[in-house]
């Protein structure tokens, strides 16, 4: 039986690989526990399966930045701006645009 948040989220993702909400939660939980590499893996999988999951772009980019993967973070942010613009999600777009502007050149 799952006893903590990470175990519960893993179990949810194992039961439904296409559950974007659970996979996002799992990626965030990995980031919160300091397992940034695993977090990025989950974000990559999420965005491959559900390109329209707007919130994942900001957090995936931030996690990539923490790992020092600046160019990949830049690419994720740019893709996030495209997706959020297409969806009309101006709040998420503005957050991603701000993160992109803060990246070193």
C-alpha positions in Angstrom: 0.0 0.0 0.0 1.3 3.5 -0.9 2.3 5.4 2.2 3.5 8.7 1.0 2.7 11.2 -1.7 5.5 10.0 -4.0 4.3 6.4 -3.8 0.7 7.4 -4.3 1.6 9.4 -7.4 3.7 6.6 -8.8 0.9 4.2 -8.3 -1.6 6.5 -10.0 0.8 6.9 -13.0 1.3 3.2 -13.2 -2.4 2.6 -13.3 -2.9 5.2 -16.1 0.2 6.2 -18.1 -1.8 8.9 -19.8 -3.0 10.6 -16.6 -1.5 14.0 -17.2 -2.5 15.4 -13.8 -0.9 12.5 -11.9 2.2 12.6 -14.0 2.5 16.4 -13.4 2.1 15.8 -9.7 4.7 13.1 -9.8 7.2 15.4 -11.6 6.5 18.1 -9.1 6.9 15.7 -6.2 10.3 14.5 -7.5 11.4 18.2 -7.8 10.2 18.8 -4.2 12.2 15.9 -2.9 15.3 17.0 -4.8 15.3 14.4 -7.5 15.6 16.8 -10.3 16.7 14.4 -13.0 13.7 12.1 -12.4 11.5 15.2 -12.3 12.7 16.3 -15.7 12.2 12.7 -17.1 8.5 12.9 -15.9 8.0 16.4 -17.4 9.5 15.2 -20.7 7.1 12.2 -20.8 4.2 14.4 -19.8 4.9 16.9 -22.6 5.4 14.2 -25.1 2.0 12.7 -24.3 0.1 15.9 -23.6 1.6 18.9 -25.4 -1.2 21.1 -24.2 -0.5 20.7 -20.4 0.5 24.4 -20.0 1.7 24.4 -16.4 4.3 21.8 -17.1 6.3 24.1 -19.4 7.2 26.6 -16.7 8.1 24.0 -14.1 10.0 21.8 -16.5 12.0 24.8 -17.6 12.8 25.8 -14.1 13.9 22.3 -13.2 16.1 22.2 -16.3 17.6 25.5 -15.2 18.4 24.0 -11.8 20.2 21.2 -13.5 22.2 23.7 -15.6 20.5 22.7 -18.9 19.9 26.3 -19.9 19.5 25.7 -23.7 16.9 22.9 -23.1 15.1 25.2 -20.6 15.0 27.9 -23.3 13.6 25.5 -25.8 10.9 24.3 -23.3 10.0 27.9 -22.5 9.7 28.8 -26.2 7.5 25.7 -26.9 5.4 26.7 -23.8 4.8 30.1 -25.2 3.7 28.7 -28.5 1.3 26.3 -26.8 -0.2 28.8 -24.3 -0.6 31.4 -27.1 -2.5 28.8 -29.2 -4.7 27.9 -26.2 -5.3 31.5 -25.2 -3.8 30.9 -21.7 -2.4 34.4 -21.2 -1.5 33.9 -17.5 0.7 30.9 -18.1 2.2 32.5 -21.2 3.2 35.6 -19.2 4.8 33.5 -16.5 6.8 31.5 -19.1 7.8 34.6 -21.0 9.1 36.1 -17.7 11.1 33.0 -17.0 12.6 33.0 -20.5 13.6 36.7 -20.1 15.5 35.8 -17.0 17.7 33.2 -18.7 21.3 34.1 -19.3 22.3 34.7 -22.9 
